[in-house]
Amino acid sequence: MRISDKVGADLDRDAKSLVIIFNGSDTGQSISLADTVKGQFKLHGVQQTSDDDVVLQSKFTQKTGTFFVPALTTAVFVEQQPGPPVRGQ
């Protein structure tokens, strides 16, 4: 699933785009999205600080626009808006 500011109103002051991948299979899965090549996607901050070592294996490869998510894992990738984060407004 992808949520993006490219269509309609700005959905979030901090996030430009979100990619959420639900992997219900018994093996790790990769998906490439052509329009994410050169994107700046990172695992969501809550997941980055998680004690779940499996979700921490999720990754984005900028050169190919490929997302990898381990088996039986849901991962949220965030592409930040340009500029510093907007907080407390």
C-alpha positions as YAML, in Angstrom:
chain: A
units: angstrom
residues:
- id: 1
  name: MET
  ca: [0.00, 0.00, 0.00]
- id: 2
  name: ARG
  ca: [1.24, 3.48, -0.77]
- id: 3
  name: ILE
  ca: [0.09, 6.83, 0.53]
- id: 4
  name: SER
  ca: [1.56, 9.87, -1.16]
- id: 5
  name: ASP
  ca: [1.24, 13.63, -1.41]
- id: 6
  name: LYS
  ca: [1.44, 13.30, -5.21]
- id: 7
  name: VAL
  ca: [-2.35, 13.09, -5.47]
- id: 8
  name: GLY
  ca: [-4.72, 15.36, -3.56]
- id: 9
  name: ALA
  ca: [-4.03, 17.33, -0.40]
- id: 10
  name: ASP
  ca: [-0.89, 17.10, 1.73]
- id: 11
  name: LEU
  ca: [-1.67, 14.20, 4.05]
- id: 12
  name: ASP
  ca: [1.11, 14.78, 6.55]
- id: 13
  name: ARG
  ca: [3.40, 17.75, 7.24]
- id: 14
  name: ASP
  ca: [6.41, 15.49, 7.80]
- id: 15
  name: ALA
  ca: [5.92, 12.60, 5.38]
- id: 16
  name: LYS
  ca: [5.99, 12.99, 1.61]
- id: 17
  name: SER
  ca: [5.17, 9.35, 0.98]
- id: 18
  name: LEU
  ca: [4.56, 6.11, 2.90]
- id: 19
  name: VAL
  ca: [4.98, 2.57, 1.61]
- id: 20
  name: ILE
  ca: [3.42, -0.11, 3.80]
- id: 21
  name: ILE
  ca: [4.19, -3.72, 2.99]
- id: 22
  name: PHE
  ca: [2.33, -6.63, 4.54]
- id: 23
  name: ASN
  ca: [4.26, -9.88, 4.10]
- id: 24
  name: GLY
  ca: [2.09, -12.80, 5.19]
- id: 25
  name: SER
  ca: [4.27, -15.41, 3.50]
- id: 26
  name: ASP
  ca: [6.79, -17.77, 5.06]
- id: 27
  name: THR
  ca: [9.68, -16.19, 3.14]
- id: 28
  name: GLY
  ca: [11.12, -12.71, 2.80]
- id: 29
  name: GLN
  ca: [9.69, -10.73, -0.10]
- id: 30
  name: SER
  ca: [11.03, -7.95, -2.31]
- id: 31
  name: ILE
  ca: [9.02, -5.51, -4.39]
- id: 32
  name: SER
  ca: [10.39, -2.90, -6.77]
- id: 33
  name: LEU
  ca: [8.48, 0.29, -7.49]
- id: 34
  name: ALA
  ca: [9.93, 2.21, -10.43]
- id: 35
  name: ASP
  ca: [8.86, 5.62, -9.16]
- id: 36
  name: THR
  ca: [10.73, 5.13, -5.86]
- id: 37
  name: VAL
  ca: [14.16, 4.88, -7.52]
- id: 38
  name: LYS
  ca: [16.35, 7.60, -5.95]
- id: 39
  name: GLY
  ca: [13.77, 8.01, -3.17]
- id: 40
  name: GLN
  ca: [14.79, 8.58, 0.43]
- id: 41
  name: PHE
  ca: [12.70, 5.90, 2.17]
- id: 42
  name: LYS
  ca: [13.59, 4.77, 5.68]
- id: 43
  name: LEU
  ca: [11.93, 2.35, 8.05]
- id: 44
  name: HIS
  ca: [9.42, 4.23, 10.26]
- id: 45
  name: GLY
  ca: [11.01, 5.61, 13.44]
- id: 46
  name: VAL
  ca: [8.87, 3.44, 15.75]
- id: 47
  name: GLN
  ca: [10.04, 0.34, 13.92]
- id: 48
  name: GLN
  ca: [13.66, 1.55, 13.86]
- id: 49
  name: THR
  ca: [13.66, 1.67, 17.66]
- id: 50
  name: SER
  ca: [11.75, -1.59, 18.05]
- id: 51
  name: ASP
  ca: [13.06, -4.61, 19.95]
- id: 52
  name: ASP
  ca: [11.77, -6.74, 17.05]
- id: 53
  name: ASP
  ca: [14.97, -7.88, 15.36]
- id: 54
  name: VAL
  ca: [13.01, -9.30, 12.42]
- id: 55
  name: VAL
  ca: [11.37, -6.01, 11.36]
- id: 56
  name: LEU
  ca: [14.81, -4.37, 11.57]
- id: 57
  name: GLN
  ca: [15.86, -6.57, 8.62]
- id: 58
  name: SER
  ca: [13.43, -4.63, 6.38]
- id: 59
  name: LYS
  ca: [15.25, -2.38, 3.95]
- id: 60
  name: PHE
  ca: [14.95, -0.08, 0.96]
- id: 61
  name: THR
  ca: [17.49, -0.07, -1.88]
- id: 62
  name: GLN
  ca: [17.49, 3.39, -3.43]
- id: 63
  name: LYS
  ca: [19.34, 2.45, -6.63]
- id: 64
  name: THR
  ca: [16.65, -0.05, -7.70]
- id: 65
  name: GLY
  ca: [13.59, 1.22, -5.80]
- id: 66
  name: THR
  ca: [13.34, -2.16, -4.09]
- id: 67
  name: PHE
  ca: [11.78, -2.81, -0.69]
- id: 68
  name: PHE
  ca: [12.55, -6.01, 1.24]
- id: 69
  name: VAL
  ca: [10.41, -7.27, 4.11]
- id: 70
  name: PRO
  ca: [11.11, -10.49, 6.07]
- id: 71
  name: ALA
  ca: [8.58, -13.30, 6.42]
- id: 72
  name: LEU
  ca: [5.42, -12.67, 8.46]
- id: 73
  name: THR
  ca: [6.26, -8.98, 8.91]
- id: 74
  name: THR
  ca: [4.60, -5.64, 8.23]
- id: 75
  name: ALA
  ca: [6.98, -2.76, 7.52]
- id: 76
  name: VAL
  ca: [6.26, 0.95, 7.13]
- id: 77
  name: PHE
  ca: [8.72, 2.98, 5.06]
- id: 78
  name: VAL
  ca: [8.64, 6.78, 5.19]
- id: 79
  name: GLU
  ca: [9.95, 9.36, 2.73]
- id: 80
  name: GLN
  ca: [10.25, 12.66, 4.60]
- id: 81
  name: GLN
  ca: [9.12, 16.01, 3.25]
- id: 82
  name: PRO
  ca: [12.01, 18.22, 2.08]
- id: 83
  name: GLY
  ca: [13.38, 20.43, 4.83]
- id: 84
  name: PRO
  ca: [13.33, 20.03, 8.60]
- id: 85
  name: PRO
  ca: [10.43, 18.16, 10.27]
- id: 86
  name: VAL
  ca: [7.45, 20.27, 11.32]
- id: 87
  name: ARG
  ca: [6.53, 19.60, 14.94]
- id: 88
  name: GLY
  ca: [4.07, 21.12, 17.38]
- id: 89
  name: GLN
  ca: [2.03, 23.17, 14.91]
...
